[in-house]
Amino acid sequence: MNLAEKSVENVEFMIEQIKEKLKVLNLGAIKPSHFDEDMYEELKEIYEMVLKKKSFSPNEMQALVEELGNLRKK
């Protein structure tokens, strides 16, 4: 998968990977359809940061969820 290219498929892939890594309990809270390609670079930055870390503190989890919320389609 080439994440250098903006595409709906890449957005979906990154969101699913973030959800899996963060072990999001409410899977319906974060859906790929909530995001569009306009926020691709910001989403990719979050994705790369999430994959680099082994674990997250509760505060980090909260911050990530809030940031994802800020990237959602208006």
PyMOL Python script that loads the backbone (N, CA, C, O; Angstrom):
from pymol import cmd

cmd.read_pdbstr("""\
ATOM      1  N   MET A   1       0.852  -1.176   0.000  1.00  0.00           N
ATOM      2  CA  MET A   1       0.000   0.000   0.000  1.00  0.00           C
ATOM      3  C   MET A   1       0.897   1.239   0.000  1.00  0.00           C
ATOM      4  O   MET A   1       1.826   1.343   0.801  1.00  0.00           O
ATOM      5  N   ASN A   2       0.614   2.162  -0.894  1.00  0.00           N
ATOM      6  CA  ASN A   2       1.391   3.382  -1.017  1.00  0.00           C
ATOM      7  C   ASN A   2       0.658   4.517  -0.319  1.00  0.00           C
ATOM      8  O   ASN A   2      -0.251   5.117  -0.892  1.00  0.00           O
ATOM      9  N   LEU A   3       1.048   4.811   0.908  1.00  0.00           N
ATOM     10  CA  LEU A   3       0.365   5.849   1.679  1.00  0.00           C
ATOM     11  C   LEU A   3       0.771   7.251   1.252  1.00  0.00           C
ATOM     12  O   LEU A   3       0.240   8.230   1.777  1.00  0.00           O
ATOM     13  N   ALA A   4       1.697   7.367   0.315  1.00  0.00           N
ATOM     14  CA  ALA A   4       2.076   8.679  -0.203  1.00  0.00           C
ATOM     15  C   ALA A   4       0.957   9.255  -1.073  1.00  0.00           C
ATOM     16  O   ALA A   4       0.898  10.464  -1.297  1.00  0.00           O
ATOM     17  N   GLU A   5       0.082   8.392  -1.557  1.00  0.00           N
ATOM     18  CA  GLU A   5      -1.026   8.822  -2.404  1.00  0.00           C
ATOM     19  C   GLU A   5      -2.283   9.032  -1.573  1.00  0.00           C
ATOM     20  O   GLU A   5      -2.656   8.183  -0.763  1.00  0.00           O
ATOM     21  N   LYS A   6      -2.931  10.172  -1.784  1.00  0.00           N
ATOM     22  CA  LYS A   6      -4.200  10.444  -1.109  1.00  0.00           C
ATOM     23  C   LYS A   6      -5.281   9.617  -1.783  1.00  0.00           C
ATOM     24  O   LYS A   6      -5.493   9.718  -2.991  1.00  0.00           O
ATOM     25  N   SER A   7      -5.966   8.794  -0.990  1.00  0.00           N
ATOM     26  CA  SER A   7      -7.081   8.037  -1.540  1.00  0.00           C
ATOM     27  C   SER A   7      -8.007   7.620  -0.405  1.00  0.00           C
ATOM     28  O   SER A   7      -7.607   7.565   0.758  1.00  0.00           O
ATOM     29  N   VAL A   8      -9.224   7.335  -0.761  1.00  0.00           N
ATOM     30  CA  VAL A   8     -10.209   6.870   0.214  1.00  0.00           C
ATOM     31  C   VAL A   8      -9.740   5.560   0.828  1.00  0.00           C
ATOM     32  O   VAL A   8      -9.889   5.343   2.030  1.00  0.00           O
ATOM     33  N   GLU A   9      -9.179   4.696   0.008  1.00  0.00           N
ATOM     34  CA  GLU A   9      -8.700   3.404   0.499  1.00  0.00           C
ATOM     35  C   GLU A   9      -7.601   3.578   1.542  1.00  0.00           C
ATOM     36  O   GLU A   9      -7.576   2.862   2.544  1.00  0.00           O
ATOM     37  N   ASN A  10      -6.694   4.524   1.313  1.00  0.00           N
ATOM     38  CA  ASN A  10      -5.621   4.767   2.273  1.00  0.00           C
ATOM     39  C   ASN A  10      -6.159   5.351   3.575  1.00  0.00           C
ATOM     40  O   ASN A  10      -5.683   5.008   4.657  1.00  0.00           O
ATOM     41  N   VAL A  11      -7.147   6.228   3.472  1.00  0.00           N
ATOM     42  CA  VAL A  11      -7.785   6.774   4.675  1.00  0.00           C
ATOM     43  C   VAL A  11      -8.403   5.630   5.477  1.00  0.00           C
ATOM     44  O   VAL A  11      -8.219   5.546   6.691  1.00  0.00           O
ATOM     45  N   GLU A  12      -9.129   4.762   4.801  1.00  0.00           N
ATOM     46  CA  GLU A  12      -9.753   3.617   5.471  1.00  0.00           C
ATOM     47  C   GLU A  12      -8.710   2.732   6.138  1.00  0.00           C
ATOM     48  O   GLU A  12      -8.887   2.313   7.282  1.00  0.00           O
ATOM     49  N   PHE A  13      -7.623   2.447   5.426  1.00  0.00           N
ATOM     50  CA  PHE A  13      -6.566   1.604   5.964  1.00  0.00           C
ATOM     51  C   PHE A  13      -5.962   2.222   7.221  1.00  0.00           C
ATOM     52  O   PHE A  13      -5.802   1.540   8.233  1.00  0.00           O
ATOM     53  N   MET A  14      -5.625   3.510   7.162  1.00  0.00           N
ATOM     54  CA  MET A  14      -4.998   4.160   8.309  1.00  0.00           C
ATOM     55  C   MET A  14      -5.923   4.201   9.517  1.00  0.00           C
ATOM     56  O   MET A  14      -5.488   3.958  10.642  1.00  0.00           O
ATOM     57  N   ILE A  15      -7.187   4.504   9.293  1.00  0.00           N
ATOM     58  CA  ILE A  15      -8.148   4.545  10.407  1.00  0.00           C
ATOM     59  C   ILE A  15      -8.272   3.171  11.041  1.00  0.00           C
ATOM     60  O   ILE A  15      -8.264   3.057  12.267  1.00  0.00           O
ATOM     61  N   GLU A  16      -8.385   2.138  10.242  1.00  0.00           N
ATOM     62  CA  GLU A  16      -8.504   0.781  10.786  1.00  0.00           C
ATOM     63  C   GLU A  16      -7.256   0.388  11.577  1.00  0.00           C
ATOM     64  O   GLU A  16      -7.362  -0.246  12.626  1.00  0.00           O
ATOM     65  N   GLN A  17      -6.083   0.760  11.082  1.00  0.00           N
ATOM     66  CA  GLN A  17      -4.843   0.449  11.784  1.00  0.00           C
ATOM     67  C   GLN A  17      -4.753   1.218  13.108  1.00  0.00           C
ATOM     68  O   GLN A  17      -4.312   0.667  14.117  1.00  0.00           O
ATOM     69  N   ILE A  18      -5.166   2.474  13.104  1.00  0.00           N
ATOM     70  CA  ILE A  18      -5.165   3.274  14.336  1.00  0.00           C
ATOM     71  C   ILE A  18      -6.113   2.660  15.355  1.00  0.00           C
ATOM     72  O   ILE A  18      -5.765   2.521  16.527  1.00  0.00           O
ATOM     73  N   LYS A  19      -7.309   2.292  14.909  1.00  0.00           N
ATOM     74  CA  LYS A  19      -8.290   1.682  15.819  1.00  0.00           C
ATOM     75  C   LYS A  19      -7.747   0.395  16.427  1.00  0.00           C
ATOM     76  O   LYS A  19      -7.907   0.151  17.623  1.00  0.00           O
ATOM     77  N   GLU A  20      -7.111  -0.418  15.607  1.00  0.00           N
ATOM     78  CA  GLU A  20      -6.568  -1.692  16.087  1.00  0.00           C
ATOM     79  C   GLU A  20      -5.445  -1.459  17.104  1.00  0.00           C
ATOM     80  O   GLU A  20      -5.405  -2.105  18.151  1.00  0.00           O
ATOM     81  N   LYS A  21      -4.553  -0.549  16.796  1.00  0.00           N
ATOM     82  CA  LYS A  21      -3.416  -0.280  17.675  1.00  0.00           C
ATOM     83  C   LYS A  21      -3.870   0.326  19.010  1.00  0.00           C
ATOM     84  O   LYS A  21      -3.326  -0.003  20.065  1.00  0.00           O
ATOM     85  N   LEU A  22      -4.869   1.212  18.952  1.00  0.00           N
ATOM     86  CA  LEU A  22      -5.357   1.859  20.169  1.00  0.00           C
ATOM     87  C   LEU A  22      -6.367   1.002  20.919  1.00  0.00           C
ATOM     88  O   LEU A  22      -6.789   1.340  22.025  1.00  0.00           O
ATOM     89  N   LYS A  23      -6.752  -0.120  20.298  1.00  0.00           N
ATOM     90  CA  LYS A  23      -7.751  -1.005  20.883  1.00  0.00           C
ATOM     91  C   LYS A  23      -9.032  -0.234  21.241  1.00  0.00           C
ATOM     92  O   LYS A  23      -9.533  -0.296  22.363  1.00  0.00           O
ATOM     93  N   VAL A  24      -9.528   0.482  20.251  1.00  0.00           N
ATOM     94  CA  VAL A  24     -10.743   1.282  20.425  1.00  0.00           C
ATOM     95  C   VAL A  24     -11.913   0.343  20.707  1.00  0.00           C
ATOM     96  O   VAL A  24     -12.210  -0.555  19.919  1.00  0.00           O
ATOM     97  N   LEU A  25     -12.569   0.565  21.841  1.00  0.00           N
ATOM     98  CA  LEU A  25     -13.672  -0.300  22.230  1.00  0.00           C
ATOM     99  C   LEU A  25     -14.950   0.021  21.465  1.00  0.00           C
ATOM    100  O   LEU A  25     -15.673  -0.885  21.051  1.00  0.00           O
ATOM    101  N   ASN A  26     -15.225   1.284  21.281  1.00  0.00           N
ATOM    102  CA  ASN A  26     -16.419   1.682  20.552  1.00  0.00           C
ATOM    103  C   ASN A  26     -16.041   1.862  19.086  1.00  0.00           C
ATOM    104  O   ASN A  26     -15.735   2.969  18.643  1.00  0.00           O
ATOM    105  N   LEU A  27     -16.066   0.765  18.345  1.00  0.00           N
ATOM    106  CA  LEU A  27     -15.605   0.773  16.963  1.00  0.00           C
ATOM    107  C   LEU A  27     -16.418   1.702  16.067  1.00  0.00           C
ATOM    108  O   LEU A  27     -15.916   2.180  15.050  1.00  0.00           O
ATOM    109  N   GLY A  28     -17.663   1.957  16.437  1.00  0.00           N
ATOM    110  CA  GLY A  28     -18.500   2.847  15.647  1.00  0.00           C
ATOM    111  C   GLY A  28     -18.148   4.308  15.834  1.00  0.00           C
ATOM    112  O   GLY A  28     -18.569   5.154  15.046  1.00  0.00           O
ATOM    113  N   ALA A  29     -17.375   4.615  16.873  1.00  0.00           N
ATOM    114  CA  ALA A  29     -17.026   6.007  17.161  1.00  0.00           C
ATOM    115  C   ALA A  29     -16.049   6.567  16.140  1.00  0.00           C
ATOM    116  O   ALA A  29     -16.053   7.767  15.864  1.00  0.00           O
ATOM    117  N   ILE A  30     -15.223   5.715  15.585  1.00  0.00           N
ATOM    118  CA  ILE A  30     -14.245   6.153  14.592  1.00  0.00           C
ATOM    119  C   ILE A  30     -14.447   5.318  13.336  1.00  0.00           C
ATOM    120  O   ILE A  30     -14.105   4.136  13.290  1.00  0.00           O
ATOM    121  N   LYS A  31     -15.002   5.952  12.333  1.00  0.00           N
ATOM    122  CA  LYS A  31     -15.256   5.262  11.069  1.00  0.00           C
ATOM    123  C   LYS A  31     -14.495   5.963   9.955  1.00  0.00           C
ATOM    124  O   LYS A  31     -14.373   7.188   9.961  1.00  0.00           O
ATOM    125  N   PRO A  32     -13.989   5.205   9.011  1.00  0.00           N
ATOM    126  CA  PRO A  32     -13.301   5.837   7.878  1.00  0.00           C
ATOM    127  C   PRO A  32     -14.171   6.849   7.144  1.00  0.00           C
ATOM    128  O   PRO A  32     -13.658   7.824   6.596  1.00  0.00           O
ATOM    129  N   SER A  33     -15.471   6.628   7.128  1.00  0.00           N
ATOM    130  CA  SER A  33     -16.365   7.553   6.423  1.00  0.00           C
ATOM    131  C   SER A  33     -16.441   8.919   7.103  1.00  0.00           C
ATOM    132  O   SER A  33     -16.947   9.872   6.512  1.00  0.00           O
ATOM    133  N   HIS A  34     -15.947   9.025   8.332  1.00  0.00           N
ATOM    134  CA  HIS A  34     -15.947  10.297   9.052  1.00  0.00           C
ATOM    135  C   HIS A  34     -14.839  11.233   8.570  1.00  0.00           C
ATOM    136  O   HIS A  34     -14.798  12.404   8.949  1.00  0.00           O
ATOM    137  N   PHE A  35     -13.951  10.716   7.743  1.00  0.00           N
ATOM    138  CA  PHE A  35     -12.780  11.481   7.320  1.00  0.00           C
ATOM    139  C   PHE A  35     -12.752  11.597   5.808  1.00  0.00           C
ATOM    140  O   PHE A  35     -13.250  10.729   5.092  1.00  0.00           O
ATOM    141  N   ASP A  36     -12.163  12.679   5.338  1.00  0.00           N
ATOM    142  CA  ASP A  36     -12.007  12.809   3.894  1.00  0.00           C
ATOM    143  C   ASP A  36     -10.551  13.126   3.567  1.00  0.00           C
ATOM    144  O   ASP A  36      -9.721  13.296   4.460  1.00  0.00           O
ATOM    145  N   GLU A  37     -10.266  13.199   2.307  1.00  0.00           N
ATOM    146  CA  GLU A  37      -8.892  13.357   1.850  1.00  0.00           C
ATOM    147  C   GLU A  37      -8.317  14.741   2.156  1.00  0.00           C
ATOM    148  O   GLU A  37      -7.103  14.927   2.070  1.00  0.00           O
ATOM    149  N   ASP A  38      -9.162  15.716   2.511  1.00  0.00           N
ATOM    150  CA  ASP A  38      -8.659  17.050   2.832  1.00  0.00           C
ATOM    151  C   ASP A  38      -7.742  17.032   4.050  1.00  0.00           C
ATOM    152  O   ASP A  38      -6.831  17.853   4.154  1.00  0.00           O
ATOM    153  N   MET A  39      -7.977  16.108   4.963  1.00  0.00           N
ATOM    154  CA  MET A  39      -7.177  16.004   6.183  1.00  0.00           C
ATOM    155  C   MET A  39      -6.170  14.859   6.103  1.00  0.00           C
ATOM    156  O   MET A  39      -5.707  14.358   7.127  1.00  0.00           O
ATOM    157  N   TYR A  40      -5.840  14.456   4.897  1.00  0.00           N
ATOM    158  CA  TYR A  40      -4.999  13.277   4.696  1.00  0.00           C
ATOM    159  C   TYR A  40      -3.646  13.382   5.391  1.00  0.00           C
ATOM    160  O   TYR A  40      -3.231  12.453   6.084  1.00  0.00           O
ATOM    161  N   GLU A  41      -2.964  14.496   5.214  1.00  0.00           N
ATOM    162  CA  GLU A  41      -1.616  14.645   5.781  1.00  0.00           C
ATOM    163  C   GLU A  41      -1.653  14.587   7.309  1.00  0.00           C
ATOM    164  O   GLU A  41      -0.794  13.957   7.925  1.00  0.00           O
ATOM    165  N   GLU A  42      -2.644  15.240   7.922  1.00  0.00           N
ATOM    166  CA  GLU A  42      -2.774  15.217   9.373  1.00  0.00           C
ATOM    167  C   GLU A  42      -3.065  13.802   9.868  1.00  0.00           C
ATOM    168  O   GLU A  42      -2.507  13.355  10.871  1.00  0.00           O
ATOM    169  N   LEU A  43      -3.937  13.113   9.158  1.00  0.00           N
ATOM    170  CA  LEU A  43      -4.272  11.741   9.522  1.00  0.00           C
ATOM    171  C   LEU A  43      -3.049  10.836   9.375  1.00  0.00           C
ATOM    172  O   LEU A  43      -2.819   9.962  10.211  1.00  0.00           O
ATOM    173  N   LYS A  44      -2.278  11.040   8.329  1.00  0.00           N
ATOM    174  CA  LYS A  44      -1.079  10.231   8.111  1.00  0.00           C
ATOM    175  C   LYS A  44      -0.064  10.457   9.235  1.00  0.00           C
ATOM    176  O   LYS A  44       0.587   9.510   9.678  1.00  0.00           O
ATOM    177  N   GLU A  45       0.074  11.691   9.694  1.00  0.00           N
ATOM    178  CA  GLU A  45       0.982  11.981  10.806  1.00  0.00           C
ATOM    179  C   GLU A  45       0.557  11.231  12.065  1.00  0.00           C
ATOM    180  O   GLU A  45       1.395  10.654  12.759  1.00  0.00           O
ATOM    181  N   ILE A  46      -0.738  11.238  12.359  1.00  0.00           N
ATOM    182  CA  ILE A  46      -1.254  10.511  13.528  1.00  0.00           C
ATOM    183  C   ILE A  46      -0.992   9.024  13.353  1.00  0.00           C
ATOM    184  O   ILE A  46      -0.524   8.361  14.278  1.00  0.00           O
ATOM    185  N   TYR A  47      -1.290   8.499  12.174  1.00  0.00           N
ATOM    186  CA  TYR A  47      -1.074   7.085  11.875  1.00  0.00           C
ATOM    187  C   TYR A  47       0.379   6.683  12.114  1.00  0.00           C
ATOM    188  O   TYR A  47       0.646   5.676  12.769  1.00  0.00           O
ATOM    189  N   GLU A  48       1.310   7.460  11.590  1.00  0.00           N
ATOM    190  CA  GLU A  48       2.732   7.136  11.737  1.00  0.00           C
ATOM    191  C   GLU A  48       3.166   7.198  13.196  1.00  0.00           C
ATOM    192  O   GLU A  48       3.945   6.356  13.642  1.00  0.00           O
ATOM    193  N   MET A  49       2.675   8.178  13.945  1.00  0.00           N
ATOM    194  CA  MET A  49       3.016   8.302  15.355  1.00  0.00           C
ATOM    195  C   MET A  49       2.454   7.129  16.162  1.00  0.00           C
ATOM    196  O   MET A  49       3.134   6.585  17.032  1.00  0.00           O
ATOM    197  N   VAL A  50       1.225   6.747  15.871  1.00  0.00           N
ATOM    198  CA  VAL A  50       0.579   5.639  16.587  1.00  0.00           C
ATOM    199  C   VAL A  50       1.344   4.341  16.345  1.00  0.00           C
ATOM    200  O   VAL A  50       1.553   3.566  17.278  1.00  0.00           O
ATOM    201  N   LEU A  51       1.758   4.097  15.118  1.00  0.00           N
ATOM    202  CA  LEU A  51       2.460   2.858  14.814  1.00  0.00           C
ATOM    203  C   LEU A  51       3.843   2.787  15.447  1.00  0.00           C
ATOM    204  O   LEU A  51       4.337   1.692  15.716  1.00  0.00           O
ATOM    205  N   LYS A  52       4.470   3.921  15.690  1.00  0.00           N
ATOM    206  CA  LYS A  52       5.805   3.936  16.278  1.00  0.00           C
ATOM    207  C   LYS A  52       5.795   3.601  17.762  1.00  0.00           C
ATOM    208  O   LYS A  52       6.767   3.039  18.267  1.00  0.00           O
ATOM    209  N   LYS A  53       4.723   3.931  18.469  1.00  0.00           N
ATOM    210  CA  LYS A  53       4.681   3.729  19.915  1.00  0.00           C
ATOM    211  C   LYS A  53       4.182   2.337  20.259  1.00  0.00           C
ATOM    212  O   LYS A  53       3.332   1.775  19.568  1.00  0.00           O
ATOM    213  N   LYS A  54       4.727   1.789  21.345  1.00  0.00           N
ATOM    214  CA  LYS A  54       4.304   0.459  21.789  1.00  0.00           C
ATOM    215  C   LYS A  54       3.062   0.530  22.661  1.00  0.00           C
ATOM    216  O   LYS A  54       2.210  -0.357  22.607  1.00  0.00           O
ATOM    217  N   SER A  55       2.954   1.586  23.469  1.00  0.00           N
ATOM    218  CA  SER A  55       1.795   1.734  24.345  1.00  0.00           C
ATOM    219  C   SER A  55       1.485   3.214  24.537  1.00  0.00           C
ATOM    220  O   SER A  55       2.283   4.089  24.202  1.00  0.00           O
ATOM    221  N   PHE A  56       0.310   3.462  25.082  1.00  0.00           N
ATOM    222  CA  PHE A  56      -0.167   4.830  25.253  1.00  0.00           C
ATOM    223  C   PHE A  56      -0.722   5.014  26.653  1.00  0.00           C
ATOM    224  O   PHE A  56      -1.398   4.136  27.190  1.00  0.00           O
ATOM    225  N   SER A  57      -0.427   6.163  27.234  1.00  0.00           N
ATOM    226  CA  SER A  57      -1.009   6.497  28.532  1.00  0.00           C
ATOM    227  C   SER A  57      -2.460   6.904  28.300  1.00  0.00           C
ATOM    228  O   SER A  57      -2.844   7.223  27.175  1.00  0.00           O
ATOM    229  N   PRO A  58      -3.262   6.892  29.353  1.00  0.00           N
ATOM    230  CA  PRO A  58      -4.653   7.358  29.188  1.00  0.00           C
ATOM    231  C   PRO A  58      -4.727   8.779  28.633  1.00  0.00           C
ATOM    232  O   PRO A  58      -5.608   9.080  27.828  1.00  0.00           O
ATOM    233  N   ASN A  59      -3.820   9.651  29.050  1.00  0.00           N
ATOM    234  CA  ASN A  59      -3.823  11.022  28.542  1.00  0.00           C
ATOM    235  C   ASN A  59      -3.486  11.062  27.050  1.00  0.00           C
ATOM    236  O   ASN A  59      -4.075  11.836  26.296  1.00  0.00           O
ATOM    237  N   GLU A  60      -2.546  10.234  26.633  1.00  0.00           N
ATOM    238  CA  GLU A  60      -2.201  10.172  25.211  1.00  0.00           C
ATOM    239  C   GLU A  60      -3.377   9.644  24.399  1.00  0.00           C
ATOM    240  O   GLU A  60      -3.667  10.149  23.315  1.00  0.00           O
ATOM    241  N   MET A  61      -4.043   8.639  24.920  1.00  0.00           N
ATOM    242  CA  MET A  61      -5.220   8.075  24.223  1.00  0.00           C
ATOM    243  C   MET A  61      -6.284   9.161  24.056  1.00  0.00           C
ATOM    244  O   MET A  61      -6.856   9.325  22.978  1.00  0.00           O
ATOM    245  N   GLN A  62      -6.538   9.893  25.132  1.00  0.00           N
ATOM    246  CA  GLN A  62      -7.531  10.969  25.092  1.00  0.00           C
ATOM    247  C   GLN A  62      -7.151  12.016  24.053  1.00  0.00           C
ATOM    248  O   GLN A  62      -7.996  12.470  23.281  1.00  0.00           O
ATOM    249  N   ALA A  63      -5.889  12.394  24.037  1.00  0.00           N
ATOM    250  CA  ALA A  63      -5.420  13.404  23.084  1.00  0.00           C
ATOM    251  C   ALA A  63      -5.565  12.921  21.646  1.00  0.00           C
ATOM    252  O   ALA A  63      -5.960  13.687  20.767  1.00  0.00           O
ATOM    253  N   LEU A  64      -5.248  11.657  21.408  1.00  0.00           N
ATOM    254  CA  LEU A  64      -5.375  11.102  20.051  1.00  0.00           C
ATOM    255  C   LEU A  64      -6.827  11.068  19.600  1.00  0.00           C
ATOM    256  O   LEU A  64      -7.141  11.414  18.461  1.00  0.00           O
ATOM    257  N   VAL A  65      -7.701  10.653  20.490  1.00  0.00           N
ATOM    258  CA  VAL A  65      -9.129  10.602  20.146  1.00  0.00           C
ATOM    259  C   VAL A  65      -9.652  12.008  19.872  1.00  0.00           C
ATOM    260  O   VAL A  65     -10.427  12.215  18.938  1.00  0.00           O
ATOM    261  N   GLU A  66      -9.229  12.971  20.687  1.00  0.00           N
ATOM    262  CA  GLU A  66      -9.657  14.354  20.460  1.00  0.00           C
ATOM    263  C   GLU A  66      -9.137  14.865  19.112  1.00  0.00           C
ATOM    264  O   GLU A  66      -9.867  15.520  18.368  1.00  0.00           O
ATOM    265  N   GLU A  67      -7.895  14.566  18.809  1.00  0.00           N
ATOM    266  CA  GLU A  67      -7.325  15.012  17.540  1.00  0.00           C
ATOM    267  C   GLU A  67      -8.053  14.373  16.360  1.00  0.00           C
ATOM    268  O   GLU A  67      -8.334  15.042  15.366  1.00  0.00           O
ATOM    269  N   LEU A  68      -8.354  13.097  16.470  1.00  0.00           N
ATOM    270  CA  LEU A  68      -9.130  12.437  15.404  1.00  0.00           C
ATOM    271  C   LEU A  68     -10.500  13.103  15.282  1.00  0.00           C
ATOM    272  O   LEU A  68     -11.010  13.286  14.177  1.00  0.00           O
ATOM    273  N   GLY A  69     -11.083  13.458  16.402  1.00  0.00           N
ATOM    274  CA  GLY A  69     -12.375  14.160  16.387  1.00  0.00           C
ATOM    275  C   GLY A  69     -12.284  15.504  15.666  1.00  0.00           C
ATOM    276  O   GLY A  69     -13.211  15.903  14.961  1.00  0.00           O
ATOM    277  N   ASN A  70     -11.160  16.198  15.848  1.00  0.00           N
ATOM    278  CA  ASN A  70     -10.960  17.474  15.184  1.00  0.00           C
ATOM    279  C   ASN A  70     -10.807  17.323  13.673  1.00  0.00           C
ATOM    280  O   ASN A  70     -11.094  18.253  12.920  1.00  0.00           O
ATOM    281  N   LEU A  71     -10.356  16.155  13.234  1.00  0.00           N
ATOM    282  CA  LEU A  71     -10.148  15.909  11.800  1.00  0.00           C
ATOM    283  C   LEU A  71     -11.414  15.423  11.084  1.00  0.00           C
ATOM    284  O   LEU A  71     -11.450  15.352   9.855  1.00  0.00           O
ATOM    285  N   ARG A  72     -12.429  15.098  11.847  1.00  0.00           N
ATOM    286  CA  ARG A  72     -13.659  14.581  11.237  1.00  0.00           C
ATOM    287  C   ARG A  72     -14.285  15.602  10.313  1.00  0.00           C
ATOM    288  O   ARG A  72     -14.115  16.809  10.488  1.00  0.00           O
ATOM    289  N   LYS A  73     -15.013  15.105   9.328  1.00  0.00           N
ATOM    290  CA  LYS A  73     -15.740  15.968   8.412  1.00  0.00           C
ATOM    291  C   LYS A  73     -16.705  16.825   9.217  1.00  0.00           C
ATOM    292  O   LYS A  73     -17.306  16.372  10.191  1.00  0.00           O
ATOM    293  N   LYS A  74     -16.836  18.055   8.793  1.00  0.00           N
ATOM    294  CA  LYS A  74     -17.760  18.981   9.473  1.00  0.00           C
ATOM    295  C   LYS A  74     -19.114  18.904   8.857  1.00  0.00           C
ATOM    296  O   LYS A  74     -20.029  19.605   9.288  1.00  0.00           O
TER     297      LYS A  74
END
""", "prot")
cmd.dss("prot")
cmd.show_as("cartoon", "prot")
cmd.util.cbc("prot")
cmd.orient("prot")
